[in-house]
Amino acid sequence: MKIVVAEKISPSAVDVLKEPRWTVVTPEQLEGGLESQLGSADALIVRSALQVDATLLEHASKLRVIGRAGVGVDNIDLDAATRKGIAVMNTPGANAVAVAEHTLGMMLAMARHLCRADALMHRGKWEKKTLQGSELRGKTLAIIGLGRIGMEVARRAQVFGMAVVAHDPFVSAAVAKERGIRMAELDEALASADYLSLHVGVTPQTTGLINNESLKKTKRGVRLVNCARGELIDEGALIQALKQGQVAAAALDVFQHEPLSNSALSAMDNVILTPHIGGSTHEAQEAVGYQVALQVKEYLKHGVIQNAVNVPSVSHDEYLQLQPYIVLAERLGSFLAQVARGRLEEIVVRYSGHIAELKTDLIRNATLMGVLNHALEEKANLVNAATMASSRGLGIHETHKPKSSSGGAGSVLSVSLKTGSEEHLVKGAVLHRHAPRLLHVDGIDIEAPLERQLIYVRNRDVPGVIGRVGTILGKHKINIADFSLGRRMNGPASKPREAIAVVHVDGKVADSVLAELRRVPAIEQAIAVRLF
């Protein structure tokens, strides 16, 4: 493995990445040659300065993961990374305490005029009368966004005796109540706030969240803190509200355009400005670097995806549960893609039994990966499979059924594939904790390993077919490793029933051998399938 650390992280984080036969390229070793180093890199670790755009990623032919030491990923082109199958991970929570403490520091500075007091003292002025402040005790703090940082801010504000109200559509009222926080709709939160603190990411819904209309809904004299993202605030609207007294004071650590320059905010006495340092403590920087290094290492060594922003994340224990089903799903998808004929139109993935209770996104992606990698030249992986399928108009549907009675297996994965001319259904299970097995094909039950090279045969259930298959393969010196049979149990008694065979063989099967098998009168289909 080769990991390029493009921006400075702590030495202990770099040490995490030192494994036998792993190469770690640090910023000091790049010397302006990042593009050339990326060509052979498996992982890239960045902070906030480097712009990882589509142009840069064109140089990254092997790259599997980008680790962002920090929360925001604004400097990474997520669409470009996803298209190339590159997982993008950040480190939410590693700097939560640092940002929360900075937020409370900003609030105290506004309440007690600390910045102005300091500036006056440095100019030799003793102006106690103009510096009378207010207490945080008894005031209401409205938090917009009750994630890790929002929760840390709430905990600290409560110690100061503040009442905390929060708006976050993804946090239940019960969870908030346990922490002494009252949940509210946005307008109610704005109207109740003596202090208003923002802790949400940038989305189309949150961009410009604080604007002329929302500021009119706040109490006159509200104090605003933003240690999240500059895009959350319409700076023009805020400046106007500060001038009119609707907002008594603002403390800003982030801005629409950074570094801040030629802004009216810089000249306003009731505004505190810091240069995006909310997460900049020695402890936080150590933590984010160490955490991202651990996450990148886990992904490269074990495939565990943690804190990813463009692919479902799972813990190590969850991945251990999912991994056998990921293998099963990919092989079922691959089997279907090689058996079906026609233009792909739709895939339905059904989960039954215990598997239905797991996080199935990666299993779905593995199914799509198995299908697409036999249908397209561009390779799909667990990161980009869903995006690739969607961009090609392939319909994707999932159903979950927690209890299963299929074939005696505790968990069954069913995949149906529809093309312009055919529709096929397969079912599979994991036996003995790790062995993927085929259980069913198009209405016929069968039990066969899903591995290596195999020949899939559909035939009429008449005497002599098995012998003919064995004779033809033996004539061409193809060894049979396993021979599984199944036949349709219903249908008219006057006609031969339909049967299938899955024949595992050692080595590749030539087209001429398949053609000879198809010439057997009872055989309707003989297809070579490769599973790895």
Disulfide bonds with the S-S distance in Angstrom:
none
